[in-house]
Amino acid sequence: MSIASTSLIWNGQGPVMIGTFDPVKGRPEMGYLTNIYSVGCGNRTLTATPSRETTTLKESCSGQRLTLKELETSKSLQVSLSMVQFDARTLAQAFFGEAVVKQAGTVTDEQLAELKPGDYFFLKYPRSKSVVIEDSTGSPKTYVEGTHYKISDAAHSRYQLIAHPDSHTEPLKVDYSYDGYVNIAAFSKTNVEKGLIFSGINGDGQKVRVIIPRISLAMSGDFGWISDEPSELTLGGQALYVPELQTDADFGPFMRVDVMPDLP
């Protein structure tokens, strides 16, 4: 019996990977995908929704204008990936940015806006330490932690002014060092075309590999920064035509599905 006739019940799980579609640096055997990484194992749903648009041709013989033929005008594929576990690269994709690793460093004379006692302030870089705050008098007055300011949250570089020393001069200036972190400058990048690879397995051990090489992938719906439950990040978009794969017997112009029903 051919494995094509082997039935399966699909209740799938399996890792999902995202890659960048790059027809210059990529290879056709890999669907022109580069910089492939796993998005994690907390994936809720992965859906692919094919659709077609048609128009009808009416006959002109019966006097009733009955439908003579249905003409296909277009085909499309909508893709959606919903997850509760992800990294900074995927979050950056959702907010049209890039995940940039910022190395540890030091800052000298970062100026603060004018503050009143009780005001909070934050520094440009998170994860700050060794903070020294001075005013702008000829012989700068140093602000003392616990007397003039307090640390609200050093990881967020958030502080609160308690009081100024007598006869202080604005602006206040801050020297500090900070540890490394990942920065996402949201809406700083045009939407980069991505691709998805799903290595699926069902409860019976049968496997399916799905590759969608080119998707205009962007965030769908809301992302809950404040939530009682794990926040769900959903990326979705339309699969885009890959002319280089149009004549590829395995890929086709939109999507490749490899079914292994004879496993395990």
Secondary structure, DSSP 8 states (H G I E B T S, - for coil): --GGG-------B--EEEEEE-TTTS-GGGTTEEEEEE--S-EEEEEEEEEEEEEEEE-SSSSS--EEEEEEEEEEEEEEEEES---HHHHHHHTT--EEEE--EEEEEEE-----TT-EEE-SSSSEEEEEEE--SSS--EE-BTTTEEEEETTTTEEEE----TT--S--EEEEEE--EEEE-TT-S----EEEEEEEE-TTS-EEEEEEEEE--EE-S---SS-SS---EEEEEEB---GGGTT-TTTTTT-EEEEETT--
